[in-house]
Amino acid sequence: MKIIERILIKVIIIQFIFLFFAQLFLHQLDIFPQLEQLTKYEGVNENTFTEILQTFSD
């Protein structure tokens, strides 16, 4: 059981490292400018929660 736990902990750490580097490359270094345009088009980067509240309150 300890062997499986050690393997799972190593896999979790490796996945976290890959996730960190993927976020760094995709969002901070602007490697894919089309991805930034797509997220702006879909409204992922903007806080539209206030607009939703205003729509429901009318």
C-alpha positions as CSV (number, residue, x, y, z in Angstrom):
1,M,0.0,0.0,0.0
2,K,2.9,2.4,0.7
3,I,4.3,1.8,-2.7
4,I,1.0,2.8,-4.4
5,E,0.8,5.9,-2.2
6,R,4.3,7.0,-3.1
7,I,3.6,6.5,-6.8
8,L,0.3,8.5,-6.6
9,I,2.1,11.3,-4.7
10,K,4.8,11.4,-7.4
11,V,2.2,11.4,-10.2
12,I,0.3,14.3,-8.5
13,I,3.5,16.3,-8.1
14,I,4.5,15.7,-11.8
15,Q,1.0,16.7,-13.0
16,F,1.1,19.9,-10.9
17,I,4.5,20.8,-12.4
18,F,3.2,20.2,-16.0
19,L,0.1,22.2,-15.2
20,F,2.1,25.1,-13.9
21,F,4.4,25.2,-17.0
22,A,1.5,24.8,-19.4
23,Q,-0.3,27.8,-17.8
24,L,2.9,29.8,-17.9
25,F,3.5,29.1,-21.6
26,L,-0.1,29.6,-22.7
27,H,-1.1,32.6,-20.8
28,Q,2.0,34.6,-19.7
29,L,4.4,34.2,-22.6
30,D,1.7,34.6,-25.4
31,I,2.9,31.6,-27.4
32,F,-0.6,31.2,-29.0
33,P,-2.1,34.7,-29.6
34,Q,-5.1,33.0,-31.2
35,L,-5.9,31.4,-27.9
36,E,-6.0,34.8,-26.2
37,Q,-8.4,36.1,-28.9
38,L,-10.6,33.1,-28.5
39,T,-10.9,33.6,-24.7
40,K,-11.7,37.3,-25.2
41,Y,-14.3,36.4,-27.7
42,E,-16.0,33.8,-25.4
43,G,-15.8,36.2,-22.5
44,V,-13.7,34.0,-20.2
45,N,-11.3,36.7,-19.1
46,E,-14.0,39.3,-18.3
47,N,-16.1,39.5,-15.2
48,T,-19.6,39.4,-16.6
49,F,-21.3,38.5,-13.3
50,T,-22.5,42.1,-12.8
51,E,-24.1,42.1,-16.2
52,I,-25.9,38.9,-15.4
53,L,-27.3,40.4,-12.2
54,Q,-28.4,43.5,-14.0
55,T,-30.2,41.4,-16.6
56,F,-32.1,39.4,-13.9
57,S,-33.0,42.5,-11.9
58,D,-34.7,44.3,-14.9
